[in-house]
Amino acid sequence: NVANLLFRLQKLKEMFISKFGSVPKFYVRAPGRVNLIGEHIDYCGYAVLPMAIEQDILIAVEPVKTQVVQLANTNSLYLDFSASVNNIQINKTKPQWHNYFLCGLKGIQEHFGLNNPTGMNCLLDGTIPPSSGLSSSSALVCCAGLVTLTANGKTLSKVELAEICTRSERYIGTEGGGMDQSISFLAEEGTAKLIEFSPLRATDVRLPSGAAFVIANSCVEMNKAATSHYNIRVMECRLATKLLSKSKGLDWRKTLRLHDVQTKLGVSLEEMLTIVEEVLHPEPYSTEEICKCLGISLEELRSQILSQNTQDVSSFKLYQRAKHVYSEAARVMEFKKVCSEAPANAIQLLGELMNQSYISCREMYECSCPELDRLVDICLQSGAIGSRLTGAGWGGCTVSMVPTDKLDAFLKNVKQAYYQTDVQRLALENNSLFATKPGRGALVFVEA
C-alpha cells in the first residue's frame, strides 16, 4: 500500500529529525515473510515456498563522519543503542533487537573487509509482530545489511546479499537455512517463490485466484535464538543424516544434510521415506547408541558433530525428524506442481497439502503448541480450506487459505472464537489477524 508507506516514511523522517537533529539521507525497507509450505527443511537443503508479506522493517539512515553507529527505535520498548563500528560485539546470550542489526552490519563489513566503515544514525520502525514466526528478526538482519551496504557506497546482487545475511545471522546463534533472508531480498509483488539452495535460486509460483492467505497470531511468543528447541531439531536432522549415510555405505563424515543423502543415493523422496522406515527406529536414540552406530567416542560426537548449544542433550528423535523432512520436501514440490498446472480443484488440493504439513509439524517434528493447535482448529471450522503453523513453531502464527468469498465471515469467526475470549489476545488483535498478498522484496529509498 503506497499511501500507507509514504505516510510512514514521512512520520519516520519527522521522528528522525527530532531524535538526531538532522535529516535522513535514505531509507531501507525489508519485508517479513510467511512460509506457505516447507517447514524446517531449508537447513536440510530442501526447497521451500514462502511469500513476502506487506508487514516490514523500515529504517531511516544518515551516514555520519564519526565511526559510531547509533540505533533508535520508534517503539519505546526497544532501548537506544550505540557502538563503535570498528568494534562490533554481538551478545549471543541476549537476543536483543540491536544485536540483529549488528549481525547485518558485521556481515557486510566482513564481506568487504571494511577497515574504516561509515558511522550511521539509524531510526527503525517495524510492523511485523515480533517473535511471531513471520521472520521479524531476519528482516531486521537483511535491512541492516542493506543499510550498511548503501551507507558505505558498495553494491551486491540480491542473491549475494541474501547469502551474506544468512551467514551473518549465525553470529547470534541461529542455525537457519536461508529461506527468510532469500525471500526478503528476492520477493516480487503478486507471486510466491519456490526457493532452492546451493546454489540459491528463486522461481515464481503463481497462487490460485479465488483464495486469500490469512495470517493469525497465536499470541504465544517464540524467540528461536533464545530457545534450544530449534537448534535441537537442526542437530536431530544432522544425526539422522549421519546414521542414514553410514547404513548405506556413504562417507557419513562428509554428508551433512538430509538432502545430501538423497542426492548421493540418487533416489526419490518416496524411496527416502522407505529407507527411513528400514534404517531408523521410532524410539529416541541416546548419545551412547548414536556413538555405537557411528563407531565414535562421546568426545568425538560432541566435538565433531553436536553444536555448542546441544552439548548436554542426551536423547534425540531421528526417525520422526527425518520422516517429516522427506515428506515435507515432497509436499513442497507437489504444491508448486498444483500451482503451475492450476487444475479446477487447485484450492482443495493446496489446502489438503497445508493440512498434511501441519499434522507432520505437530506429530513428527513436534514444533506446535496447544494454542497453535486450537487456532488451526478454529481456522478450519471457520471456513479455511487449509491451515498450518508457519515459521519455526512453538508459538507464533498460523497461515490459512480461505476462499475469497468467505473471507469476511472467516475473519469475524476467528476473532470471536480465538481473540475475544482472552483479554491479552484482545489487546493484540488488530495486529494479529490479517489477510495478506505476496509483497515485494527489500528496497532502498533515497531522500529527494
N, C-alpha and C positions, 0 to 999 in steps of 0.2 A: 504494500500500500504506500504509494509515493507521497501522498499528502501527509500521512502519519510520520513517515521517515523525515520529511522536511521539517515538520513541527518538532520532532525530537532533536534534529541537528541544531535547530535554532535555539532550543532550550538548553542544549548541551553547551553551545557556544556562550550563551549568557552566563551559565554557571561557571564555565572555564574562566571567563573574564573576571568574575567576582572572586574566584579562587586564586588565580595566578597573576591577575593584573595585566594580562596581555591576551592577544587573540590567537586561537589555534591556527596552525598552518594547514593542517589536513586532518581528515577523519578516516578511520578504518572500521569496516563492518564485517563480522563473521557470523554466520547463522548457526543455530543449533540443528539437530537432526532427529528424525525418528527412523528407526530401523523397521521396515515393513516385515521383513523375514530374514533369518540368518543370524540367530543369536549365539554369541560365544563361539563363533567358528572362525572369525578373522585371524585370531592369533594361532589358529591351527593351519592356516594357509588357504582357507576356503573363501570363495566369493560371497559377498553379502549384498543386500538390496535395500539401501536406505534412500531417504529423500531429505533435502534440507527443508526446515520449517521457516515460517515467517519471523519467529522469535529469534533475537540475535544479541550479540555483544557489540556495542558501539564505543569507539574510543576517539576522543579529541586529543590532538597531539601538537605540541610545539617543540621542535628541536632547540636546544639551548647550548650556549658555549661552555657552561660548567660541565664536568663529567659526572653529573648526578642524574639519576632517574627519580622523578617524584611522581608517585601514583596516588590518585584520589578517586573516590567512588561516589556516584550520585546517591547511593544507598548508604545512609548513615550507620548501618550495622557493620559496614566494612571500613575499617580504620585506614587512615592515610599511611603511606609507607614511603621511605626514601632510602636509596643506597647508591654507592659509587658504582658506575658502570664498569669499572675496571676490577671490581671485586665482588662478583655475584655469588652469594651463598644461598643455597636452596635447602630449606629445612624439611626433610622428609617426614619428621615425626609430627609436624603440624601442617596439614594441608590447607593453609590459609590462602585467601584469594590472591594475594600478591605473589605467592610462590609460583602459581600457574603462569602469571605474567612473566616472571623471571625465567621460567623454562623456555618460553618462546624467544625471549631476549638472548639468553645464553646460546640457544641452538643456532641462531643467525650469526652471533659473534664468533662462535667456534668454527662454523662453516667457512666464513671468510677470513678467519684469523685476524679479526679487527683488533689492532693494538690500541688505537685511540678512538673508541666508539663515541658517537654523539650522545650527549646528555639529552634528557627529554622531560617535559612536563606532560603528564597524561591524566585525563579525566575519563572515567569509564562509566557507561550506563548499560545495564543488561535487562532484557525482558524474558530471558529463559529462566523458568523456575529452577533454583539451584538444587543439586542433589536429587533430580527427578528422573534421571536416566535419559535426558534429552541432550546430553553432551555439553552442558554449560562450561565445564572445565576445559574440554578440548577446544571449544570455540574461543575461549579466552587465550589458550596457548597459541592458536592459529592467528588470532587477532594481534597478539603481542609480536609474533614472528613477522607479520606483515608490517606492523608499525616500525619495528627495528630496521627491517629491510628498506622501507621508504625513507626513514629519517637519515639513514646512512648512505642514501643515493645508490643502492645496489638493485640488481634485478635477478629474478629467478623465474623459471616456469612454475605453473601451478603444481605440477607433479613433484618437482624438486622441493617446493615449499611444503607440500603435504608430507613428503618423506622426512624432511628435517624436523618438522613439528611432531611427527610420530616418535622419532628417536628422542627428541628433547623432552617430551612429556615423561619419559622414563626417569628423568632426574628426580621426579617426585615419588618414584617407586611404583608407578602403574605399569604393568606389563601388557599394555594394549596392543592391538594388532594393526591399527592404521585406518580402520573404517571411518572413525569420527573426523580425523584430520582430512582424509581424502574427500569426503562429501562436502566438508566445509569449504574447500577450495574449488572442487570440480563441479559442484552442483549447477544446474541450469534451470531456469524457471519453467514450470509446466511438465517436468519429467523427473521420474525417479531414476536411479542409476544402479546398474549392476557393477559392483566394484571388485576387480580381481587383483591379486597381489603377486609380487615378484615375477615379472615386472608389474608395477602398478598401472592399471588401465581402467577406464570407466566407459560403460556403454549405456546409451539411453534406454530406458524402459518406460513405454507409454502406458499409463494406468488407464483402466477402462472408464469411459464416461458413464455417468449414472450412479457413481459411488463416491462418497466423501470419506476422507480419513479423519477420524476424531481422536484427539488425544485427551485422556482423562488421568489426572494425577491422583495417585492413592493417598498423597499427603504423608507418606512414610518416607523420610529422607534416607538415602543410602549414599554414602560417600565412598567410592570404590578404593580410593587411595588410603582411606583410613580403616579399611576392613581387610581381614585376611581371607574372607570367603573367595573373593575374586582371584587372588593370587594362588590359593589352593587349587582352584579349578584349572588354572593355567598349568600348574605342576602335575595334576592328575592326567591331563592330556599329554604332557611330555612323557610321563612314566608309562602311560598306555602305549605311546609311540615306541618306546624302547622295548617293552615286552612283546608287542606285535612284531617288531622288526626282528628281534632275536629268534622268535619262534619260526620265522620264515627264512632264516639264514641270511638276513641282510646285515650290513655293517651297522649295528644298532647305535654305536657311539657317534656315528656321523648322521644318523637320522633324527631330525629334531622335531618335526611336526607330523600330525596325523595325515596331512595331505601328502607328505613325502613318502609315507608307507604305500599309499595307493599308487602314486606315480612310479615308484621303484618296482612294484609288483605288476604294474600295467593292467590293473583290473578295474571293474566298475564299482560305483558306490554300493550297489546292491551286494556285490561279491565281498566287499569290505565288511559289510554287516554280517555276512555268514562267517567270515574269518573271526570277527569279534566273538561271535557265539561259540566258535570252536576253541579259541585260544584263552579267552579271559573268563573268570568265574564271577558271578554276581556278588559274592561276599566281598567285603572290603579286604584290601591287601595290607598286611603290616609291613613296616620298613624291613623287618627281617626276611619276610617272604620275597619282597622285591629284590633284596640283595642276593638271595639264593637263586632266584630266576635268572638274574643277570651275571651271577658269579663274581660279585664285587663285595668289598667290605662296606660297613656302615659309614666309615670315614670317607670312602670314595663316593658313596651315594650323596653324602652331604656336601662334599667339596666340589664334585664334578657335575652333579645333576640338579639338586634342590637349590632353589633361590634362597637368598639371605633371609627372607621373611617366612620361609616354610620349613626352616631347620628343625623345629620342635614338633612338627605334625607327625603323629605316629601311625595313622591309618588312612588309606587312600581308596576311593571308589573308582576303579579303572574301567570296568565293563560298562557301567551306566554312562560315564562321560564319553567314552568312545562311541557308544551306540547313539547318543544324542548328536554328536558332531557329524557322523557319517549320514544319519537320516536327515538332519537339518540341512546339510550341504545339498542333498538330493532335492529337498523341498524348494530351496532357492532356485535351482535350475528349472524345476517344474513351474514355479511361479513366473519366471521370466518367459518360459515357453508359452504359457497361457496368455500372458500379456501380448506377446508378438503374434500369436495365432488368432487372438480375440474371438473365440467361439461365442455362440449366443448365450451360453451359461457361464461365461468367464467369471462373473462376480461370485456365483456359487462356488466355483472351483477354487478361486483365490481365498475365499472365506474359509473353506474347508482346510486349505493348507495352513492358514494362520492359526486355526483351532488346533490342528495337529502339532504345530510348532509350540504352541502354548503348553499342551499336555506333556510334550517331551521336556520342555524347560522346567515344568513343575515336578514331573515324576523322575526323569533321568538325570537332569542337571541340578535339580533341587535349588533353583535360584528364584523361586517365587516366595510369597509370604501370605499370611491369612488375608490381609487387606487386599492384596492384588487378586487373590482367588475370588474374593467376594465381589470385587469390582468387575472382573471379567464376566462373572455370572450375571451381574446386573446388566452389563452392556449387551450380552446375548439375549437376555429376557426383554430388553428394551428395543430390540429390532436390529441389532448388529448381525451381519452375516458371518463375520469372523472377528475374533478379539483375542489379543495376546499381550503379554508383558513386553516392554521394549526397553532397550538399554541393558545394563548389567543385571537388573533384577533386585531382589531383596528389598523391594520398595520402588519408588519412582512411578512411572506411568504405564498405562495400557494404551495400545492403539487399536481402534476398531474400524472395520469397513462397514459403512452404513449406506443403504440406498438413498440417493439424494432426496427422493420424495418422502422419506421417513425421518429426515434429519431433525426437523423441529421437534417432533414428538419424542425422538430419541433423547435429545438434549434435555428436554423437560423431565422425562422419566428418570434419567441418570441423576439429574440434580436432586430430584425428590428422594430417590432411593438411597443415594450414597452421601451427598453433601449436606442435605438439610436435616440429617439425623444426628449430626455431630457438630458441636459448637466450633471446634478448631477447624474442621474442614470447611464449614460455612464461611469462616473468615477468609479462607484461601480460595473460595470457589471461583471468583472472577478470573483468576489466573490459572485455574486448574482444569477447565473443561472447554475445549475449543476445536472446531474443525480447521484443518489446515490444508493448503495446496502445496505442491512441490515448489520451493522457493529457489532463489539464485545464490550462488556462492559468494565468497569473500570479495570485497571491493574496497578501493581507496577513493575518497572524495577529496578534492583539493579546494581549499577556501578561495573563492573567486576574488 
